[in-house]
Amino acid sequence: MKHYQVITIGAGAAGLVCALTAGQRGRKVLILDHSDAVGSKILVSGGGHCNFTNLWVQSEHYLSNNPKFSKSALSRFTPDSFISLLEKYNIAYHEKKSGQLFCDNKSKEILSLLLKECEIGKVEIKTNCKIGKITKNQLFTLTTNSGDYTAESLVIATGGLSMSEMGASGFGYDIAKQFELNVNPTYPALVPFTLNNKKSIDLAGISVDALVSCNGQSFRESILFTHKGLSGPAILQISNYWNKGDEIVINLLPDLNLAVLIEKWQKERPKAELKNLMSELLPKRIVLTFLKLNKPINQYNQKEITQIAETFHKWRITPSGTEGYKIAEVTKGGVDTKEISSKTFESHKVNGLYFIGEVLDVTGELGGFNLHWAWASGYAAGQFV
Ligand SMILES: Cc1cc2nc3c(=O)[nH]c(=O)nc-3n(C[C@H](O)[C@H](O)[C@H](O)COP(=O)(O)OP(=O)(O)OC[C@H]3O[C@@H](n4cnc5c(N)ncnc54)[C@H](O)[C@@H]3O)c2cc1C
């Protein structure tokens, strides 16, 4: 039986940062992962260019049953902390929009950086490792297909449930339950909606800028009509705040007041047809799908104008569901952070048992927040394991 001071289960973003931090402190660290590759989600992140952090990282951009939990780790590992690592390896990056930092080249550069830092910390990594039983006496004992191990500190960094083909599993939740820690319900998040609404199917492929609102939250970005429903950044963002049965309100013309504009058109272009005027503002296919009544602009009465403005400013839909964990970028919910120290990430109940990254009930908005949470929580735990 081989002994390590620290075993991290999961060689994703959080597990790698925790391991390299602990290794560079002189701890003897082993990472175990059941996949044949490490950091799969880092490689696909940001469309292959890894949106590795966001300049506006703050706990307000994270959803959790325990909203203040993320504050401490985020204050100890800031966007600059990760940027300085990139600069050490001369990795070029840029801000795309709204503080979102992406690599100029491929995400692979980020993974190589993390693996080099693991090497500096003499971290051992074992892939294709199926973990069976985990028990705890003084030490943790892990039974695996590549032998048995003992560890003083056990870090669970197995992520959430989305995209099982990239190694996702419910292992972290099972371990939490085994040690009698509460796990909050989990849901696919940052995920497209499905709609039982023909409008969307007819418009598949069209993308427009919109303001999308649900449960007191609003996001202004593009939406994309798909064959199954709606996607695009504004939809993914609002999906974090959506619960089954909730209505979503979409403003397709967020920059103007359509009723006022129609009245202006009535004076300035009285003979023009509404559908032609509206097509100056939105793709024609959208206008034709949403506009029930088309005639010259001077023939609309006040009631009709109000109704048309409502149609475009307040498109109300109740999604039938989401596209699920197959497509979701992240998992909302997870290991209850009330069970975990926000300073060390150690469980309050079980000495030496740590949970970091997406397996915890902390879900970031779209835009680099989730990877940043993985780095920040991994770094925090890495200092104490
Ligand atoms: C397509 C896609 C694009 C994304 N793009 C971005 C982006 O640009 N920016 C951003 O901030 N976030 C992005 N995210 C989210 C981000 O990738 C995750 O939030 C982040 O990777 C979570 O890190 P983690 O280390 O907690 O978990 P993961 O990165 O998921 O790592 C978990 C590791 O645990 C291993 N594991 C799981 N179960 C077991 C088990 N039973 N035994 C052993 N090992 C196990 C897995 O194989 C995996 O290696 C994206 C996600 C997806 C799916």
The ligand as an SDF file (V2000), in Angstrom:
LIG
                    3D

 53 58  0  0  0  0  0  0  0  0999 V2000
  -17.8730   22.7020  -22.9870 C   0  0  0  0  0  0  0  0  0  0  0  0
  -17.5130   23.4760  -21.7570 C   0  0  0  0  0  0  0  0  0  0  0  0
  -16.8890   24.7070  -21.8750 C   0  0  0  0  0  0  0  0  0  0  0  0
  -16.5710   25.4360  -20.7220 C   0  0  0  0  0  0  0  0  0  0  0  0
  -15.9540   26.6380  -20.8900 N   0  0  0  0  0  0  0  0  0  0  0  0
  -15.6360   27.3540  -19.7790 C   0  0  0  0  0  0  0  0  0  0  0  0
  -14.9220   28.5850  -19.9000 C   0  0  0  0  0  0  0  0  0  0  0  0
  -14.4890   28.9820  -20.9920 O   0  0  0  0  0  0  0  0  0  0  0  0
  -14.6780   29.2880  -18.7640 N   0  0  0  0  0  0  0  0  0  0  0  0
  -15.0890   28.8420  -17.5370 C   0  0  0  0  0  0  0  0  0  0  0  0
  -14.8460   29.5320  -16.5430 O   0  0  0  0  0  0  0  0  0  0  0  0
  -15.7120   27.6620  -17.3840 N   0  0  0  0  0  0  0  0  0  0  0  0
  -15.9790   26.9120  -18.4740 C   0  0  0  0  0  0  0  0  0  0  0  0
  -16.5960   25.7110  -18.3240 N   0  0  0  0  0  0  0  0  0  0  0  0
  -16.8550   25.1900  -16.9590 C   0  0  0  0  0  0  0  0  0  0  0  0
  -15.5480   24.6790  -16.3650 C   0  0  0  0  0  0  0  0  0  0  0  0
  -14.8740   23.8950  -17.3200 O   0  0  0  0  0  0  0  0  0  0  0  0
  -15.7930   23.8560  -15.1030 C   0  0  0  0  0  0  0  0  0  0  0  0
  -16.5780   24.5890  -14.2010 O   0  0  0  0  0  0  0  0  0  0  0  0
  -14.4750   23.4950  -14.4360 C   0  0  0  0  0  0  0  0  0  0  0  0
  -13.7060   22.7020  -15.3130 O   0  0  0  0  0  0  0  0  0  0  0  0
  -14.7140   22.7180  -13.1340 C   0  0  0  0  0  0  0  0  0  0  0  0
  -13.4720   22.3120  -12.6330 O   0  0  0  0  0  0  0  0  0  0  0  0
  -13.3650   21.0740  -11.6470 P   0  0  0  0  0  0  0  0  0  0  0  0
  -11.9090   20.8090  -11.4980 O   0  0  0  0  0  0  0  0  0  0  0  0
  -14.1750   21.2920  -10.4590 O   0  0  0  0  0  0  0  0  0  0  0  0
  -14.0330   19.8540  -12.4280 O   0  0  0  0  0  0  0  0  0  0  0  0
  -13.5970   19.1920  -13.8170 P   0  0  0  0  0  0  0  0  0  0  0  0
  -12.7950   20.1250  -14.6260 O   0  0  0  0  0  0  0  0  0  0  0  0
  -14.8650   18.6740  -14.3910 O   0  0  0  0  0  0  0  0  0  0  0  0
  -12.6570   17.9990  -13.3900 O   0  0  0  0  0  0  0  0  0  0  0  0
  -13.1460   16.8710  -12.7110 C   0  0  0  0  0  0  0  0  0  0  0  0
  -12.1790   15.7330  -12.9250 C   0  0  0  0  0  0  0  0  0  0  0  0
  -12.5970   14.6580  -12.0710 O   0  0  0  0  0  0  0  0  0  0  0  0
  -12.5260   13.4470  -12.7750 C   0  0  0  0  0  0  0  0  0  0  0  0
  -13.4770   12.5160  -12.1960 N   0  0  0  0  0  0  0  0  0  0  0  0
  -14.8270   12.5760  -12.1860 C   0  0  0  0  0  0  0  0  0  0  0  0
  -15.3390   11.4950  -11.5760 N   0  0  0  0  0  0  0  0  0  0  0  0
  -14.2920   10.7430  -11.1710 C   0  0  0  0  0  0  0  0  0  0  0  0
  -14.1920    9.4940  -10.5000 C   0  0  0  0  0  0  0  0  0  0  0  0
  -15.2670    8.7930  -10.1540 N   0  0  0  0  0  0  0  0  0  0  0  0
  -12.9540    8.9940  -10.2540 N   0  0  0  0  0  0  0  0  0  0  0  0
  -11.8380    9.6670  -10.6390 C   0  0  0  0  0  0  0  0  0  0  0  0
  -11.8780   10.8410  -11.2950 N   0  0  0  0  0  0  0  0  0  0  0  0
  -13.0970   11.3800  -11.5580 C   0  0  0  0  0  0  0  0  0  0  0  0
  -12.8750   13.8230  -14.2140 C   0  0  0  0  0  0  0  0  0  0  0  0
  -12.3720   12.8620  -15.1300 O   0  0  0  0  0  0  0  0  0  0  0  0
  -12.1910   15.1890  -14.3480 C   0  0  0  0  0  0  0  0  0  0  0  0
  -10.8750   15.0610  -14.8160 O   0  0  0  0  0  0  0  0  0  0  0  0
  -16.8940   24.9330  -19.4440 C   0  0  0  0  0  0  0  0  0  0  0  0
  -17.4910   23.6750  -19.3240 C   0  0  0  0  0  0  0  0  0  0  0  0
  -17.7970   22.9440  -20.4560 C   0  0  0  0  0  0  0  0  0  0  0  0
  -18.4240   21.5910  -20.3000 C   0  0  0  0  0  0  0  0  0  0  0  0
  1  2  1  0
  2  3  1  0
  2 52  2  0
  3  4  2  0
  4  5  1  0
  4 50  1  0
  5  6  2  0
  6  7  1  0
  6 13  1  0
  7  8  2  0
  7  9  1  0
  9 10  1  0
 10 11  2  0
 10 12  1  0
 12 13  2  0
 13 14  1  0
 14 15  1  0
 14 50  1  0
 15 16  1  0
 16 17  1  0
 16 18  1  0
 18 19  1  0
 18 20  1  0
 20 21  1  0
 20 22  1  0
 22 23  1  0
 23 24  1  0
 24 25  2  0
 24 26  1  0
 24 27  1  0
 27 28  1  0
 28 29  2  0
 28 30  1  0
 28 31  1  0
 31 32  1  0
 32 33  1  0
 33 34  1  0
 33 48  1  0
 34 35  1  0
 35 36  1  0
 35 46  1  0
 36 37  1  0
 36 45  1  0
 37 38  2  0
 38 39  1  0
 39 40  1  0
 39 45  2  0
 40 41  1  0
 40 42  2  0
 42 43  1  0
 43 44  2  0
 44 45  1  0
 46 47  1  0
 46 48  1  0
 48 49  1  0
 50 51  2  0
 51 52  1  0
 52 53  1  0
M  END
$$$$
